[in-house]
Amino acid sequence: MVRKKPYPHNNDILNAMLRVFSKEPFIKPIDFPDKVREELEKEGFYVGLVTTRRIWRIYEEAVRRGLIYDYLGVVIGYGSDFPELTEE
């Protein structure tokens, strides 16, 4: 009997993100969700229901909590914007 692949928890997705950053430090934000899904598949998880939105939500929460640095520069207020240029 073939066993189903496990569904990844948020912590598994965060760990996959960290592995992607260690392998490809200069990844583009547009390629990031697909690379995270590929990494999860390599680990044996079912990624059919892992959405791009969920990946970005986990990324943003991790940056806001201080678990990871905003490597991609996409979270406003955490190194991605230049306050001296946006203030009037």
ChimeraX commands (.cxc) that place a marker at each C-alpha (Angstrom):
marker #1 position 0.00,0.00,0.00 radius 0.5
marker #1 position 1.34,3.41,-0.97 radius 0.5
marker #1 position 1.43,5.97,1.77 radius 0.5
marker #1 position 0.30,9.55,1.20 radius 0.5
marker #1 position 2.85,12.31,1.34 radius 0.5
marker #1 position 2.59,14.51,4.45 radius 0.5
marker #1 position 1.21,18.02,4.17 radius 0.5
marker #1 position 3.77,20.67,5.21 radius 0.5
marker #1 position 3.20,22.76,8.31 radius 0.5
marker #1 position 4.19,26.43,8.46 radius 0.5
marker #1 position 7.42,25.49,10.21 radius 0.5
marker #1 position 8.31,23.10,7.36 radius 0.5
marker #1 position 7.70,25.88,4.82 radius 0.5
marker #1 position 9.90,28.28,6.83 radius 0.5
marker #1 position 12.69,25.69,6.95 radius 0.5
marker #1 position 12.38,25.22,3.18 radius 0.5
marker #1 position 12.71,28.99,2.74 radius 0.5
marker #1 position 15.91,29.00,4.76 radius 0.5
marker #1 position 17.33,26.16,2.65 radius 0.5
marker #1 position 16.45,28.07,-0.54 radius 0.5
marker #1 position 18.23,31.18,0.78 radius 0.5
marker #1 position 21.31,29.15,1.66 radius 0.5
marker #1 position 21.46,27.60,-1.83 radius 0.5
marker #1 position 20.49,30.71,-3.83 radius 0.5
marker #1 position 21.23,33.91,-1.89 radius 0.5
marker #1 position 20.43,36.20,-4.85 radius 0.5
marker #1 position 17.07,34.70,-5.83 radius 0.5
marker #1 position 14.46,36.98,-7.39 radius 0.5
marker #1 position 11.14,37.40,-5.58 radius 0.5
marker #1 position 9.22,36.15,-8.63 radius 0.5
marker #1 position 11.08,32.80,-8.52 radius 0.5
marker #1 position 10.97,32.39,-4.75 radius 0.5
marker #1 position 7.61,30.57,-4.27 radius 0.5
marker #1 position 8.40,27.99,-6.95 radius 0.5
marker #1 position 11.82,27.28,-5.44 radius 0.5
marker #1 position 10.25,26.84,-1.98 radius 0.5
marker #1 position 7.75,24.35,-3.43 radius 0.5
marker #1 position 10.57,22.47,-5.18 radius 0.5
marker #1 position 12.48,22.28,-1.90 radius 0.5
marker #1 position 9.41,20.94,-0.09 radius 0.5
marker #1 position 8.94,18.29,-2.78 radius 0.5
marker #1 position 12.56,17.20,-2.37 radius 0.5
marker #1 position 11.84,16.71,1.33 radius 0.5
marker #1 position 8.88,14.47,0.50 radius 0.5
marker #1 position 5.95,16.80,1.20 radius 0.5
marker #1 position 2.75,17.15,-0.82 radius 0.5
marker #1 position 2.79,20.68,-2.25 radius 0.5
marker #1 position -0.41,20.62,-4.28 radius 0.5
marker #1 position -2.21,22.90,-1.83 radius 0.5
marker #1 position 0.71,25.14,-0.81 radius 0.5
marker #1 position -0.25,28.46,-2.36 radius 0.5
marker #1 position 1.95,31.38,-3.26 radius 0.5
marker #1 position -0.07,33.53,-0.88 radius 0.5
marker #1 position 0.64,31.18,2.02 radius 0.5
marker #1 position 4.38,31.20,1.28 radius 0.5
marker #1 position 4.46,35.02,1.25 radius 0.5
marker #1 position 2.36,35.21,4.44 radius 0.5
marker #1 position 4.79,32.92,6.27 radius 0.5
marker #1 position 7.75,34.91,4.91 radius 0.5
marker #1 position 6.25,38.21,6.06 radius 0.5
marker #1 position 5.39,36.87,9.53 radius 0.5
marker #1 position 8.93,35.51,9.95 radius 0.5
marker #1 position 10.43,38.89,8.98 radius 0.5
marker #1 position 8.12,40.81,11.31 radius 0.5
marker #1 position 8.89,38.44,14.21 radius 0.5
marker #1 position 12.60,38.81,13.60 radius 0.5
marker #1 position 13.17,35.15,12.74 radius 0.5
marker #1 position 14.72,35.99,9.36 radius 0.5
marker #1 position 16.08,39.07,7.63 radius 0.5
marker #1 position 14.11,40.52,4.70 radius 0.5
marker #1 position 16.46,39.02,2.10 radius 0.5
marker #1 position 14.11,39.78,-0.77 radius 0.5
marker #1 position 13.34,43.36,0.28 radius 0.5
marker #1 position 9.59,43.00,-0.03 radius 0.5
marker #1 position 8.31,43.72,3.50 radius 0.5
marker #1 position 7.63,47.43,3.93 radius 0.5
marker #1 position 9.42,48.91,6.93 radius 0.5
marker #1 position 11.97,46.10,7.29 radius 0.5
marker #1 position 14.87,47.16,5.13 radius 0.5
marker #1 position 12.95,47.16,1.86 radius 0.5
marker #1 position 12.12,50.85,1.63 radius 0.5
marker #1 position 14.09,54.05,1.97 radius 0.5
marker #1 position 12.36,56.32,4.52 radius 0.5
marker #1 position 14.50,59.32,3.62 radius 0.5
marker #1 position 13.13,59.15,0.07 radius 0.5
marker #1 position 9.48,58.54,0.97 radius 0.5
marker #1 position 9.10,61.29,3.57 radius 0.5
marker #1 position 8.02,64.67,2.31 radius 0.5
marker link #1:1,2 radius 0.2
marker link #1:2,3 radius 0.2
marker link #1:3,4 radius 0.2
marker link #1:4,5 radius 0.2
marker link #1:5,6 radius 0.2
marker link #1:6,7 radius 0.2
marker link #1:7,8 radius 0.2
marker link #1:8,9 radius 0.2
marker link #1:9,10 radius 0.2
marker link #1:10,11 radius 0.2
marker link #1:11,12 radius 0.2
marker link #1:12,13 radius 0.2
marker link #1:13,14 radius 0.2
marker link #1:14,15 radius 0.2
marker link #1:15,16 radius 0.2
marker link #1:16,17 radius 0.2
marker link #1:17,18 radius 0.2
marker link #1:18,19 radius 0.2
marker link #1:19,20 radius 0.2
marker link #1:20,21 radius 0.2
marker link #1:21,22 radius 0.2
marker link #1:22,23 radius 0.2
marker link #1:23,24 radius 0.2
marker link #1:24,25 radius 0.2
marker link #1:25,26 radius 0.2
marker link #1:26,27 radius 0.2
marker link #1:27,28 radius 0.2
marker link #1:28,29 radius 0.2
marker link #1:29,30 radius 0.2
marker link #1:30,31 radius 0.2
marker link #1:31,32 radius 0.2
marker link #1:32,33 radius 0.2
marker link #1:33,34 radius 0.2
marker link #1:34,35 radius 0.2
marker link #1:35,36 radius 0.2
marker link #1:36,37 radius 0.2
marker link #1:37,38 radius 0.2
marker link #1:38,39 radius 0.2
marker link #1:39,40 radius 0.2
marker link #1:40,41 radius 0.2
marker link #1:41,42 radius 0.2
marker link #1:42,43 radius 0.2
marker link #1:43,44 radius 0.2
marker link #1:44,45 radius 0.2
marker link #1:45,46 radius 0.2
marker link #1:46,47 radius 0.2
marker link #1:47,48 radius 0.2
marker link #1:48,49 radius 0.2
marker link #1:49,50 radius 0.2
marker link #1:50,51 radius 0.2
marker link #1:51,52 radius 0.2
marker link #1:52,53 radius 0.2
marker link #1:53,54 radius 0.2
marker link #1:54,55 radius 0.2
marker link #1:55,56 radius 0.2
marker link #1:56,57 radius 0.2
marker link #1:57,58 radius 0.2
marker link #1:58,59 radius 0.2
marker link #1:59,60 radius 0.2
marker link #1:60,61 radius 0.2
marker link #1:61,62 radius 0.2
marker link #1:62,63 radius 0.2
marker link #1:63,64 radius 0.2
marker link #1:64,65 radius 0.2
marker link #1:65,66 radius 0.2
marker link #1:66,67 radius 0.2
marker link #1:67,68 radius 0.2
marker link #1:68,69 radius 0.2
marker link #1:69,70 radius 0.2
marker link #1:70,71 radius 0.2
marker link #1:71,72 radius 0.2
marker link #1:72,73 radius 0.2
marker link #1:73,74 radius 0.2
marker link #1:74,75 radius 0.2
marker link #1:75,76 radius 0.2
marker link #1:76,77 radius 0.2
marker link #1:77,78 radius 0.2
marker link #1:78,79 radius 0.2
marker link #1:79,80 radius 0.2
marker link #1:80,81 radius 0.2
marker link #1:81,82 radius 0.2
marker link #1:82,83 radius 0.2
marker link #1:83,84 radius 0.2
marker link #1:84,85 radius 0.2
marker link #1:85,86 radius 0.2
marker link #1:86,87 radius 0.2
marker link #1:87,88 radius 0.2
view
